[in-house]
C-alpha cells in the first residue's frame, strides 16, 4: 500500500494517532530529559502526525546555519535568486523634445570653441551687427556694476527668435551670459566668474519619473534577521529604515534570499552600501513604480540539510518521503512563531490583549533562562535596580530591539510609570507579532483536537471549508497567501455536501471577532483555552486600541509541498557546507558533492511551500522529533562534544 493510501486508510479506521509518545521524545539520552528552558512543541499545541506506521529517525536540523536555505517565490511563481552584485536594469529616460533639440546642437566640449560657435548661430537670428555687439560685450573681463554688465538689444523679437536666442545662450554660453526678457526686449547680462550657471527649471524632471520611485533589489542574508540587514543599510546611507519594503521576514538562522524595495535610493548607492554589510549582499537591481509590501509573495523554496542521520536509510525512508510528497503534513505554526526563549511571544500576547501594560514590560525585561551572558547581565540589573539607564548601557542593541525601545522611552521620559507609551515605542510589526503568536497558539491546539477527534479522512459535518488553490500542482500562487484567507467566506460542511470537499479544503479560524467557528466540538477549544487566559473570541473586538482588535483569518490545516525532492549524501567534515548559496554560485564555487565512503550521512531536501507555511513542520512529520530551536541546539552541541 502506498504511503498516501495508508493515510486515508488510517482516517477510515478512526482518528489519526500520535506515533511517538512524550516519553519517547524525552528519554534519558535526549536533551529534553533535563528540564527544558524553551517552549516545547507540546506546549504550543503541536502534538499530532498524519503519516502512520513510522517511528521517525534521528538527525540534526540546522547543525550549521548554512544547512538551511530559503529562496522567496514571487507572486508570479518565480523563485528569487541573487545572480549579480552589480547588474541593474536601469532604463534610459525617454528624451523630451527639448533634449532632442539640444542633442542636435552638437555643443563643442571646448569652452572657447563653444563661445565662437554661439555667435555663428546667433547671426541668422539677430543679424551680424547685433551678434557682433553682444560678442564684444561678453569679451570684457573686468568686474563692473550690474548696469555696466547689462546690454539691452533695443528692439523687440518674435517668439521664435527669442526661443532661438535662449537655446544658444543656455547651451553654448551658460557660464558667460544670463539672458532675460524685459518689457518685450532681450537683456544680456555678462556673468562674473564666481556666478553659478543657471538651471532651466522649466525642463527639469524628477530623476525617478522614467523608471518609478522604487529601486527593487535582491537581498541575500546569512545568520541575520531581515530587519537587521535593512537597518544596516539605513545607517550606512543615513536614511530612515522605513524607505525599505519587503514581502516577508525570513528565518534568521539560515541563508535566505528575498526581494526588497527602496524608495528613491539609486542602485549605485545600494551597491556601495552592500559592500559594507555584515552578513548580507545585495544585487539584481531594477526600478519599479510600486513598493514591495508584506504578503506580496507566492511562497518560499527551501533547501535543507539534515546531518548525522541515524535510524533510517534510503530503503526504509522511501515510502515516508513519498508520503510527504503525496499527502503533505499538518500546517501547524512552527516553533519560530513563539520565539526561542523561556518566555514565549504568545505569553506576552495574552497581556497585550488584556491591556496589562505593566506585566507586558515586566515580561519583556525580566531575566530569562539560557540567555547569552551580556543580555542576562543587563536583565539582572533591571531586575534588581529598575534603573533604565544602567540597564540600557549594558544591553547589546542588536540582541534586544524590543528591550532597547522600552528602555529608551523610560530614559527619555525620566519615568518608568507609563508602560503603555513604552510598549508603543516598539516597532509595530514586533508588537503585533505578540498577539499573532497567541492566535497561532490557539489555532495549533484547535487543529490537534480536530485531528484527534475526526482524523484526516476528509471533511466532516460542522467543518468549515475554502476550496484550496492547487499549490502542489505548480499553479501560480496568488499574491495573498492561499492558506490564510481573510475575506473569503467559508462554507459550512453538512451531511449533504461533505463529499464535495477534500481534507485539504478544511480550514480552521485564527481567533477573532470577524470569523466563523466550526460547528462541532472543536469550537470548544477556542472558548475553553481563551477562558483560561481571561479572554474570549468575542472580546477580541473590544480592545481599547484598534490595532489589537483582531478580526481573525482562516488557515488550511493540511498542505502538500510542491516539487519535493531529496538526495542522500555522505561527508566527513561538519565544518564544510553541503549546499551552495547564490553568492557561492556568483563567485564560481561548485556544488558540494557526496563523498562515496564518507563517515557521516546527510539527507538533502528541496521543496516549495506557500506563504506562512513552516518547513520545520514538514521536517517534524518526517523525523518525528522535537523541532524547538533549544532542543536542536542541544543536539548539535552534544554531537560536537562527542567528536
ChimeraX attribute file (.defattr): number of C-alpha atoms within 10 A of each C-alpha:
attribute: neighborCount
match mode: 1-to-1
recipient: residues
	/A:1	7
	/A:2	11
	/A:3	21
	/A:4	20
	/A:5	13
	/A:6	17
	/A:7	20
	/A:8	20
	/A:9	15
	/A:10	19
	/A:11	20
	/A:12	15
	/A:13	10
	/A:14	16
	/A:15	17
	/A:16	25
	/A:17	19
	/A:18	16
	/A:19	18
	/A:20	16
	/A:21	10
	/A:22	11
	/A:23	10
	/A:24	12
	/A:25	16
	/A:26	15
	/A:27	12
	/A:28	11
	/A:29	9
	/A:30	14
	/A:31	18
	/A:32	20
	/A:33	12
	/A:34	11
	/A:35	8
	/A:36	14
	/A:37	17
	/A:38	21
	/A:39	20
	/A:40	21
	/A:41	17
	/A:42	13
	/A:43	12
	/A:44	24
	/A:45	20
	/A:46	24
	/A:47	22
	/A:48	24
	/A:49	21
	/A:50	28
	/A:51	26
	/A:52	20
	/A:53	13
	/A:54	18
	/A:55	15
	/A:56	19
	/A:57	15
	/A:58	16
	/A:59	23
	/A:60	24
	/A:61	26
	/A:62	20
	/A:63	22
	/A:64	19
	/A:65	16
	/A:66	23
	/A:67	22
	/A:68	26
	/A:69	25
	/A:70	25
	/A:71	25
	/A:72	27
	/A:73	26
	/A:74	21
	/A:75	19
	/A:76	14
	/A:77	18
	/A:78	16
	/A:79	18
	/A:80	19
	/A:81	21
	/A:82	23
	/A:83	17
	/A:84	18
	/A:85	19
	/A:86	15
	/A:87	13
	/A:88	18
	/A:89	13
	/A:90	15
	/A:91	10
	/A:92	8
	/A:93	11
	/A:94	11
	/A:95	11
	/A:96	10
	/A:97	9
	/A:98	11
	/A:99	12
	/A:100	11
	/A:101	12
	/A:102	15
	/A:103	11
	/A:104	9
	/A:105	14
	/A:106	11
	/A:107	17
	/A:108	14
	/A:109	9
	/A:110	8
	/A:111	14
	/A:112	12
	/A:113	12
	/A:114	18
	/A:115	21
	/A:116	14
	/A:117	16
	/A:118	21
	/A:119	23
	/A:120	14
	/A:121	16
	/A:122	22
	/A:123	14
	/A:124	12
	/A:125	17
	/A:126	18
	/A:127	11
	/A:128	13
	/A:129	9
	/A:130	16
	/A:131	20
	/A:132	16
	/A:133	12
	/A:134	19
	/A:135	15
	/A:136	10
	/A:137	17
	/A:138	20
	/A:139	11
	/A:140	11
	/A:141	11
	/A:142	7
	/A:143	12
	/A:144	12
	/A:145	7
	/A:146	12
	/A:147	8
	/A:148	11
	/A:149	18
	/A:150	19
	/A:151	18
	/A:152	15
	/A:153	17
	/A:154	11
	/A:155	8
	/A:156	14
	/A:157	17
	/A:158	9
	/A:159	9
	/A:160	10
	/A:161	15
	/A:162	19
	/A:163	11
	/A:164	15
	/A:165	18
	/A:166	17
	/A:167	18
	/A:168	21
	/A:169	20
	/A:170	19
	/A:171	16
	/A:172	26
	/A:173	24
	/A:174	17
	/A:175	19
	/A:176	21
	/A:177	22
	/A:178	18
	/A:179	21
	/A:180	14
	/A:181	14
	/A:182	10
	/A:183	7
	/A:184	14
	/A:185	15
	/A:186	20
	/A:187	18
	/A:188	20
	/A:189	21
	/A:190	24
	/A:191	21
	/A:192	16
	/A:193	11
	/A:194	7
	/A:195	9
	/A:196	10
	/A:197	15
	/A:198	11
	/A:199	10
	/A:200	8
	/A:201	7
	/A:202	6
	/A:203	9
	/A:204	8
	/A:205	9
	/A:206	8
	/A:207	12
	/A:208	18
	/A:209	11
	/A:210	17
	/A:211	18
	/A:212	17
	/A:213	21
	/A:214	25
	/A:215	28
	/A:216	29
	/A:217	24
	/A:218	22
	/A:219	26
	/A:220	25
	/A:221	25
	/A:222	23
	/A:223	18
	/A:224	19
	/A:225	20
	/A:226	22
	/A:227	16
	/A:228	17
	/A:229	21
	/A:230	23
	/A:231	17
	/A:232	18
	/A:233	24
	/A:234	18
	/A:235	13
	/A:236	16
	/A:237	15
	/A:238	9
	/A:239	13
	/A:240	12
	/A:241	16
	/A:242	11
	/A:243	15
	/A:244	24
	/A:245	21
	/A:246	23
	/A:247	22
	/A:248	19
	/A:249	13
	/A:250	20
	/A:251	17
	/A:252	18
	/A:253	19
	/A:254	21
	/A:255	24
	/A:256	30
	/A:257	29
	/A:258	27
	/A:259	27
	/A:260	22
	/A:261	26
	/A:262	25
	/A:263	20
	/A:264	15
	/A:265	18
	/A:266	19
	/A:267	25
	/A:268	12
	/A:269	12
	/A:270	22
	/A:271	19
	/A:272	15
	/A:273	18
	/A:274	22
	/A:275	12
	/A:276	13
	/A:277	16
	/A:278	15
	/A:279	15
	/A:280	25
	/A:281	23
	/A:282	28
	/A:283	24
	/A:284	20
	/A:285	26
	/A:286	20
	/A:287	24
	/A:288	18
	/A:289	15
	/A:290	15
	/A:291	21
	/A:292	21
	/A:293	14
	/A:294	13
	/A:295	18
	/A:296	21
	/A:297	27
	/A:298	27
	/A:299	30
	/A:300	28
	/A:301	25
	/A:302	19
	/A:303	22
	/A:304	25
	/A:305	29
	/A:306	24
	/A:307	25
	/A:308	21
	/A:309	17
	/A:310	14
	/A:311	13
	/A:312	15
	/A:313	13
	/A:314	11
	/A:315	8
	/A:316	11
	/A:317	17
	/A:318	13
	/A:319	16
	/A:320	23
	/A:321	20
	/A:322	16
	/A:323	24
	/A:324	22
	/A:325	20
	/A:326	19
	/A:327	23
	/A:328	23
	/A:329	25
	/A:330	27
	/A:331	21
	/A:332	29
	/A:333	24
	/A:334	24
	/A:335	24
	/A:336	17
	/A:337	19
	/A:338	24
	/A:339	19
	/A:340	18
	/A:341	16
	/A:342	17
	/A:343	19
	/A:344	22
	/A:345	25
	/A:346	23
	/A:347	18
	/A:348	24
	/A:349	22
	/A:350	21
	/A:351	20
	/A:352	22
	/A:353	24
	/A:354	19
	/A:355	16
	/A:356	14
	/A:357	20
	/A:358	16
	/A:359	15
	/A:360	20
	/A:361	21
	/A:362	14
	/A:363	17
	/A:364	19
	/A:365	22
	/A:366	16
	/A:367	20
	/A:368	18
	/A:369	12
	/A:370	13
	/A:371	15
	/A:372	10
	/A:373	9
	/A:374	12
	/A:375	18
	/A:376	18
	/A:377	16
	/A:378	21
	/A:379	24
	/A:380	16
	/A:381	18
	/A:382	21
	/A:383	15
	/A:384	8
	/A:385	11
	/A:386	14
	/A:387	16
	/A:388	22
	/A:389	15
	/A:390	15
	/A:391	22
	/A:392	22
	/A:393	12
	/A:394	15
	/A:395	20
	/A:396	14
	/A:397	14
	/A:398	9
	/A:399	12
	/A:400	13
	/A:401	15
	/A:402	19
	/A:403	22
	/A:404	22
	/A:405	18
	/A:406	24
	/A:407	26
	/A:408	16
	/A:409	21
	/A:410	21
	/A:411	15
	/A:412	10
	/A:413	13
	/A:414	11
	/A:415	12
	/A:416	18
	/A:417	12
	/A:418	13
	/A:419	20
	/A:420	16
	/A:421	15
	/A:422	22
	/A:423	23
	/A:424	13
	/A:425	17
	/A:426	18
	/A:427	12
	/A:428	11
	/A:429	8
	/A:430	13
	/A:431	20
	/A:432	15
	/A:433	18
	/A:434	24
	/A:435	23
	/A:436	21
	/A:437	25
	/A:438	26
	/A:439	24
	/A:440	23
	/A:441	27
	/A:442	21
	/A:443	26
	/A:444	26
	/A:445	22
	/A:446	25
	/A:447	26
	/A:448	22
	/A:449	20
	/A:450	24
	/A:451	23
	/A:452	18
	/A:453	14
	/A:454	17
	/A:455	24
	/A:456	25
	/A:457	19
	/A:458	19
	/A:459	25
	/A:460	23
	/A:461	15
	/A:462	19
	/A:463	24
	/A:464	24
	/A:465	26
	/A:466	22
	/A:467	17
	/A:468	17
	/A:469	15
	/A:470	15
	/A:471	21
	/A:472	19
	/A:473	11
	/A:474	12
	/A:475	12
	/A:476	18
	/A:477	23
	/A:478	20
	/A:479	18
	/A:480	18
	/A:481	20
	/A:482	23
	/A:483	23
	/A:484	20
	/A:485	18
	/A:486	19
	/A:487	10
	/A:488	10
	/A:489	13
	/A:490	22
	/A:491	17
	/A:492	19
	/A:493	21
	/A:494	15
	/A:495	10
	/A:496	8
	/A:497	13
	/A:498	17
	/A:499	12
	/A:500	11
	/A:501	17
	/A:502	16
	/A:503	20
	/A:504	22
	/A:505	24
	/A:506	25
	/A:507	28
	/A:508	27
	/A:509	29
	/A:510	28
	/A:511	28
	/A:512	20
	/A:513	18
	/A:514	17
	/A:515	21
	/A:516	20
	/A:517	23
	/A:518	20
	/A:519	15
	/A:520	12
	/A:521	13
	/A:522	22
	/A:523	18
	/A:524	15
	/A:525	18
	/A:526	22
	/A:527	16
	/A:528	13
	/A:529	16
	/A:530	18
	/A:531	12
	/A:532	9
	/A:533	13
	/A:534	13
	/A:535	17
	/A:536	18
	/A:537	20
	/A:538	15
	/A:539	15
	/A:540	19
	/A:541	17
	/A:542	14
	/A:543	15
	/A:544	11
	/A:545	10
	/A:546	9
	/A:547	10
	/A:548	20
	/A:549	17
	/A:550	24
	/A:551	16
	/A:552	20
	/A:553	22
	/A:554	27
	/A:555	24
	/A:556	25
	/A:557	25
	/A:558	20
	/A:559	26
	/A:560	25
	/A:561	25
	/A:562	21
	/A:563	16
	/A:564	19
	/A:565	15
	/A:566	16
	/A:567	12
	/A:568	15
	/A:569	20
	/A:570	19
	/A:571	21
	/A:572	13
	/A:573	11
	/A:574	13
	/A:575	9
	/A:576	11
	/A:577	17
	/A:578	24
	/A:579	18
	/A:580	16
	/A:581	25
	/A:582	19
	/A:583	20
	/A:584	13
	/A:585	14
	/A:586	12
	/A:587	11
	/A:588	9
	/A:589	12
	/A:590	11
	/A:591	13
	/A:592	13
	/A:593	12
	/A:594	16
	/A:595	13
	/A:596	9
	/A:597	10
	/A:598	12
	/A:599	11
	/A:600	16
	/A:601	21
	/A:602	20
	/A:603	19
	/A:604	18
	/A:605	18
	/A:606	18
	/A:607	19
	/A:608	27
	/A:609	25
	/A:610	24
	/A:611	24
	/A:612	19
	/A:613	23
	/A:614	19
	/A:615	23
	/A:616	19
	/A:617	21
	/A:618	22
	/A:619	19
	/A:620	19
	/A:621	22
	/A:622	22
	/A:623	23
	/A:624	21
	/A:625	22
	/A:626	22
	/A:627	21
	/A:628	20
	/A:629	20
	/A:630	21
	/A:631	22
	/A:632	19
	/A:633	17
	/A:634	15
	/A:635	20
	/A:636	19
	/A:637	13
	/A:638	13
	/A:639	13
	/A:640	11
	/A:641	8
	/A:642	6
	/A:643	6
